[in-house]
Amino acid sequence: MISYEVSEHVATITLDRPEAMNSLTAEVKTALLEALGRAAADPEVRAVLLTGSGRAFCAGQDLREHAANLEAGRGLAGTVQEHYNPIVTLITTMDKPVIAAVNGVAAGAGASLAFACDLRVAADKAKFAMAFAGIGLAPDSGASWTLQRLVGPARAAELLILGEPLDAARALELGLVTRVVPADELAKTARELAVRLAQGPTKAYAATRRALAYAATHTLEESLALEAELQDACAATEDHRNATRAFLAKEQPTFIGR
């Protein structure tokens, strides 16, 4: 249900339930969390690419499993705390960039997973839908946090309350995706971007992710203090020293992720 492959320092994690539009059962969520943890812990992995197989990126929660839990009186069965929250936390806090290659429908928690990534490349046939309100639920998987940072509070409220689907072109216009490409070029484009990041200054990327997350909820003074701390840490890396030498020598730097 999840495929995992590492090549050129990129871990590609593919949701692989095409017959169910890659919807998320407890088993799939457990496997996804394990795959993300594996990528985060592997020093050979310097970028992560998350995508789906078939015609969907991820249709969100598997509603058949959810309905069975409701009928059995288990409610949400603890899946938000046990699965969704750890998955999104790992995507947003691992020390390497994460790219979503959105190949088709991304709905509910599936859209939230894409929005939690640093960059989103979408196929021109992709669609996004914040489907929570349509089934009488509040947002989860970080959508209340990520959406308003991507499009602002008013637009986030509109997307979450109305739940109307967006095509790829509209998602690009709103700033929900980084770029839109023809469907047959998505895998190549997303892969090239992931490899580019995997060849970059991994420690600096991690510091940038941390600085952005911190600054979103702290004062300028506090953010300046953290920036100084992160700069000191980055200045001590081999990548910074080597890149500085390369700049002075008018050469292209080679980053090793340390």
Disulfide bonds with the S-S distance in Angstrom:
none
